[in-house]
């Protein structure tokens, strides 16, 4: 039996911890560390370990939509 491939969605730095917990409770994903090469400002080429949600493609796409909506609400509240 073939395993379904898993996909990662990098979590934007600064996302409130409470939203990370919401996503983990609501969706079938795990949090993983992903080394990511940065290419902006004075960090050109630096590699940083970022967090990502990992899961099936459909689920990760739902997570992305949900998280962007929640972040927009959070920003509007400020």
Secondary structure as the mmCIF struct_conf table of DSSP 4:
data_model
#
loop_
_struct_conf.conf_type_id
_struct_conf.id
_struct_conf.beg_label_comp_id
_struct_conf.beg_label_asym_id
_struct_conf.beg_label_seq_id
_struct_conf.end_label_comp_id
_struct_conf.end_label_asym_id
_struct_conf.end_label_seq_id
HELX_LH_PP_P HELX_LH_PP_P1 UNK A 2 UNK A 5
STRN STRN1 UNK A 7 UNK A 10
HELX_LH_PP_P HELX_LH_PP_P2 UNK A 11 UNK A 12
TURN_TY1_P TURN_TY1_P1 UNK A 13 UNK A 14
HELX_RH_AL_P HELX_RH_AL_P1 UNK A 17 UNK A 26
BEND BEND1 UNK A 27 UNK A 28
STRN STRN2 UNK A 30 UNK A 37
BEND BEND2 UNK A 40 UNK A 40
HELX_RH_3T_P HELX_RH_3T_P1 UNK A 41 UNK A 43
TURN_TY1_P TURN_TY1_P2 UNK A 44 UNK A 45
STRN STRN3 UNK A 47 UNK A 55
HELX_RH_AL_P HELX_RH_AL_P2 UNK A 57 UNK A 77
#
